[in-house]
């Protein structure tokens, strides 16, 4: 009985430790750098997606090479057949940059075209 109790104490302690480490990392994470949005198009890595359901994206954050993070609203994509809004999740998972073209509407940037920022290899 004592070894089982010891294992339980160690397991609970490990879980508490991991929760505390995760909370500490979240508290010290670098917040997005606010600033003016550069001219369209912008290139960066997708670091956050507000997606209430599959295929629907409200907005997303791009981390640009200069360290600035910009939030872009999703508009109607002119090339949704080639780059669907749900494809942003793949870019977020892989860290492959995207190029986002946008127009300002009501002071907010609304994306109308998305592309892979890294060219595809030429077919052989």
C-alpha positions as protocol buffer text, in pm:
chain_id: "A"
residue {
  index: 1
  type: UNK
  ca { x: 0 y: 0 z: 0 }
}
residue {
  index: 2
  type: UNK
  ca { x: 284 y: 240 z: 85 }
}
residue {
  index: 3
  type: UNK
  ca { x: 450 y: 219 z: -261 }
}
residue {
  index: 4
  type: UNK
  ca { x: 115 y: 299 z: -427 }
}
residue {
  index: 5
  type: UNK
  ca { x: 66 y: 600 z: -199 }
}
residue {
  index: 6
  type: UNK
  ca { x: 421 y: 718 z: -273 }
}
residue {
  index: 7
  type: UNK
  ca { x: 362 y: 685 z: -647 }
}
residue {
  index: 8
  type: UNK
  ca { x: 39 y: 884 z: -612 }
}
residue {
  index: 9
  type: UNK
  ca { x: 218 y: 1162 z: -422 }
}
residue {
  index: 10
  type: UNK
  ca { x: 494 y: 1178 z: -684 }
}
residue {
  index: 11
  type: UNK
  ca { x: 239 y: 1186 z: -969 }
}
residue {
  index: 12
  type: UNK
  ca { x: 34 y: 1465 z: -806 }
}
residue {
  index: 13
  type: UNK
  ca { x: 353 y: 1659 z: -735 }
}
residue {
  index: 14
  type: UNK
  ca { x: 464 y: 1626 z: -1097 }
}
residue {
  index: 15
  type: UNK
  ca { x: 127 y: 1746 z: -1225 }
}
residue {
  index: 16
  type: UNK
  ca { x: 134 y: 2048 z: -991 }
}
residue {
  index: 17
  type: UNK
  ca { x: 490 y: 2126 z: -1102 }
}
residue {
  index: 18
  type: UNK
  ca { x: 395 y: 2112 z: -1472 }
}
residue {
  index: 19
  type: UNK
  ca { x: 93 y: 2338 z: -1416 }
}
residue {
  index: 20
  type: UNK
  ca { x: 310 y: 2593 z: -1234 }
}
residue {
  index: 21
  type: UNK
  ca { x: 580 y: 2585 z: -1504 }
}
residue {
  index: 22
  type: UNK
  ca { x: 317 y: 2630 z: -1775 }
}
residue {
  index: 23
  type: UNK
  ca { x: 165 y: 2926 z: -1588 }
}
residue {
  index: 24
  type: UNK
  ca { x: 508 y: 3084 z: -1544 }
}
residue {
  index: 25
  type: UNK
  ca { x: 583 y: 3049 z: -1914 }
}
residue {
  index: 26
  type: UNK
  ca { x: 248 y: 3204 z: -2006 }
}
residue {
  index: 27
  type: UNK
  ca { x: 315 y: 3499 z: -1775 }
}
residue {
  index: 28
  type: UNK
  ca { x: 658 y: 3569 z: -1921 }
}
residue {
  index: 29
  type: UNK
  ca { x: 566 y: 3522 z: -2287 }
}
residue {
  index: 30
  type: UNK
  ca { x: 646 y: 3824 z: -2500 }
}
residue {
  index: 31
  type: UNK
  ca { x: 326 y: 4011 z: -2586 }
}
residue {
  index: 32
  type: UNK
  ca { x: 261 y: 4123 z: -2942 }
}
residue {
  index: 33
  type: UNK
  ca { x: 446 y: 4440 z: -3037 }
}
residue {
  index: 34
  type: UNK
  ca { x: 187 y: 4701 z: -3124 }
}
residue {
  index: 35
  type: UNK
  ca { x: 251 y: 4945 z: -3399 }
}
residue {
  index: 36
  type: UNK
  ca { x: 134 y: 5067 z: -3734 }
}
residue {
  index: 37
  type: UNK
  ca { x: 62 y: 4799 z: -3989 }
}
residue {
  index: 38
  type: UNK
  ca { x: 306 y: 4811 z: -4280 }
}
residue {
  index: 39
  type: UNK
  ca { x: 176 y: 4848 z: -4634 }
}
residue {
  index: 40
  type: UNK
  ca { x: 6 y: 4553 z: -4800 }
}
residue {
  index: 41
  type: UNK
  ca { x: 113 y: 4280 z: -4853 }
}
residue {
  index: 42
  type: UNK
  ca { x: 260 y: 4164 z: -4522 }
}
residue {
  index: 43
  type: UNK
  ca { x: 461 y: 3846 z: -4471 }
}
residue {
  index: 44
  type: UNK
  ca { x: 486 y: 3655 z: -4146 }
}
residue {
  index: 45
  type: UNK
  ca { x: 423 y: 3341 z: -3947 }
}
residue {
  index: 46
  type: UNK
  ca { x: 70 y: 3268 z: -3826 }
}
residue {
  index: 47
  type: UNK
  ca { x: 78 y: 3266 z: -3445 }
}
residue {
  index: 48
  type: UNK
  ca { x: -295 y: 3285 z: -3359 }
}
residue {
  index: 49
  type: UNK
  ca { x: -622 y: 3214 z: -3539 }
}
residue {
  index: 50
  type: UNK
  ca { x: -971 y: 3310 z: -3422 }
}
residue {
  index: 51
  type: UNK
  ca { x: -1171 y: 3034 z: -3587 }
}
residue {
  index: 52
  type: UNK
  ca { x: -1515 y: 2964 z: -3436 }
}
residue {
  index: 53
  type: UNK
  ca { x: -1570 y: 2668 z: -3671 }
}
residue {
  index: 54
  type: UNK
  ca { x: -1403 y: 2471 z: -3947 }
}
residue {
  index: 55
  type: UNK
  ca { x: -1354 y: 2686 z: -4255 }
}
residue {
  index: 56
  type: UNK
  ca { x: -1451 y: 3010 z: -4077 }
}
residue {
  index: 57
  type: UNK
  ca { x: -1177 y: 3250 z: -3969 }
}
residue {
  index: 58
  type: UNK
  ca { x: -1261 y: 3583 z: -3804 }
}
residue {
  index: 59
  type: UNK
  ca { x: -905 y: 3711 z: -3774 }
}
residue {
  index: 60
  type: UNK
  ca { x: -548 y: 3595 z: -3724 }
}
residue {
  index: 61
  type: UNK
  ca { x: -213 y: 3725 z: -3601 }
}
residue {
  index: 62
  type: UNK
  ca { x: 103 y: 3732 z: -3811 }
}
residue {
  index: 63
  type: UNK
  ca { x: 446 y: 3756 z: -3649 }
}
residue {
  index: 64
  type: UNK
  ca { x: 661 y: 3949 z: -3894 }
}
residue {
  index: 65
  type: UNK
  ca { x: 1040 y: 3913 z: -3926 }
}
residue {
  index: 66
  type: UNK
  ca { x: 1092 y: 4245 z: -3738 }
}
residue {
  index: 67
  type: UNK
  ca { x: 918 y: 4100 z: -3428 }
}
residue {
  index: 68
  type: UNK
  ca { x: 597 y: 4297 z: -3474 }
}
residue {
  index: 69
  type: UNK
  ca { x: 269 y: 4107 z: -3455 }
}
residue {
  index: 70
  type: UNK
  ca { x: -25 y: 4232 z: -3659 }
}
residue {
  index: 71
  type: UNK
  ca { x: -388 y: 4126 z: -3637 }
}
residue {
  index: 72
  type: UNK
  ca { x: -562 y: 4089 z: -3971 }
}
residue {
  index: 73
  type: UNK
  ca { x: -937 y: 4055 z: -4017 }
}
residue {
  index: 74
  type: UNK
  ca { x: -1051 y: 3792 z: -4266 }
}
residue {
  index: 75
  type: UNK
  ca { x: -1232 y: 3936 z: -4564 }
}
residue {
  index: 76
  type: UNK
  ca { x: -1364 y: 3757 z: -4871 }
}
residue {
  index: 77
  type: UNK
  ca { x: -1066 y: 3586 z: -5033 }
}
residue {
  index: 78
  type: UNK
  ca { x: -1031 y: 3627 z: -5407 }
}
residue {
  index: 79
  type: UNK
  ca { x: -827 y: 3305 z: -5418 }
}
residue {
  index: 80
  type: UNK
  ca { x: -1016 y: 3088 z: -5167 }
}
residue {
  index: 81
  type: UNK
  ca { x: -995 y: 2790 z: -5406 }
}
residue {
  index: 82
  type: UNK
  ca { x: -613 y: 2801 z: -5396 }
}
residue {
  index: 83
  type: UNK
  ca { x: -576 y: 2905 z: -5029 }
}
residue {
  index: 84
  type: UNK
  ca { x: -877 y: 2837 z: -4808 }
}
residue {
  index: 85
  type: UNK
  ca { x: -906 y: 3012 z: -4471 }
}
residue {
  index: 86
  type: UNK
  ca { x: -876 y: 2673 z: -4297 }
}
residue {
  index: 87
  type: UNK
  ca { x: -531 y: 2629 z: -4458 }
}
residue {
  index: 88
  type: UNK
  ca { x: -403 y: 2894 z: -4212 }
}
residue {
  index: 89
  type: UNK
  ca { x: -407 y: 2624 z: -3942 }
}
residue {
  index: 90
  type: UNK
  ca { x: -149 y: 2425 z: -4139 }
}
residue {
  index: 91
  type: UNK
  ca { x: 72 y: 2732 z: -4160 }
}
residue {
  index: 92
  type: UNK
  ca { x: 32 y: 2793 z: -3787 }
}
residue {
  index: 93
  type: UNK
  ca { x: 132 y: 2433 z: -3712 }
}
residue {
  index: 94
  type: UNK
  ca { x: 430 y: 2424 z: -3949 }
}
residue {
  index: 95
  type: UNK
  ca { x: 559 y: 2781 z: -3911 }
}
residue {
  index: 96
  type: UNK
  ca { x: 569 y: 2828 z: -4288 }
}
residue {
  index: 97
  type: UNK
  ca { x: 515 y: 3201 z: -4359 }
}
residue {
  index: 98
  type: UNK
  ca { x: 221 y: 3345 z: -4548 }
}
residue {
  index: 99
  type: UNK
  ca { x: 181 y: 3659 z: -4757 }
}
residue {
  index: 100
  type: UNK
  ca { x: -140 y: 3848 z: -4680 }
}
residue {
  index: 101
  type: UNK
  ca { x: -282 y: 4120 z: -4904 }
}
residue {
  index: 102
  type: UNK
  ca { x: -527 y: 4352 z: -4734 }
}
residue {
  index: 103
  type: UNK
  ca { x: -738 y: 4665 z: -4773 }
}
residue {
  index: 104
  type: UNK
  ca { x: -828 y: 4898 z: -4489 }
}
residue {
  index: 105
  type: UNK
  ca { x: -1198 y: 4924 z: -4411 }
}
residue {
  index: 106
  type: UNK
  ca { x: -1309 y: 5127 z: -4112 }
}
residue {
  index: 107
  type: UNK
  ca { x: -947 y: 5152 z: -4002 }
}
residue {
  index: 108
  type: UNK
  ca { x: -903 y: 4773 z: -3989 }
}
residue {
  index: 109
  type: UNK
  ca { x: -701 y: 4559 z: -4231 }
}
residue {
  index: 110
  type: UNK
  ca { x: -925 y: 4306 z: -4412 }
}
residue {
  index: 111
  type: UNK
  ca { x: -741 y: 4031 z: -4598 }
}
residue {
  index: 112
  type: UNK
  ca { x: -856 y: 3969 z: -4955 }
}
residue {
  index: 113
  type: UNK
  ca { x: -576 y: 3734 z: -5071 }
}
residue {
  index: 114
  type: UNK
  ca { x: -347 y: 3481 z: -4900 }
}
residue {
  index: 115
  type: UNK
  ca { x: -44 y: 3302 z: -5046 }
}
residue {
  index: 116
  type: UNK
  ca { x: 239 y: 3079 z: -4935 }
}
residue {
  index: 117
  type: UNK
  ca { x: 533 y: 3313 z: -4877 }
}
residue {
  index: 118
  type: UNK
  ca { x: 783 y: 3039 z: -4958 }
}
residue {
  index: 119
  type: UNK
  ca { x: 778 y: 2945 z: -5327 }
}
residue {
  index: 120
  type: UNK
  ca { x: 700 y: 2585 z: -5411 }
}
residue {
  index: 121
  type: UNK
  ca { x: 985 y: 2381 z: -5560 }
}
residue {
  index: 122
  type: UNK
  ca { x: 982 y: 2360 z: -5937 }
}
residue {
  index: 123
  type: UNK
  ca { x: 848 y: 2031 z: -6074 }
}
residue {
  index: 124
  type: UNK
  ca { x: 1117 y: 1800 z: -6202 }
}
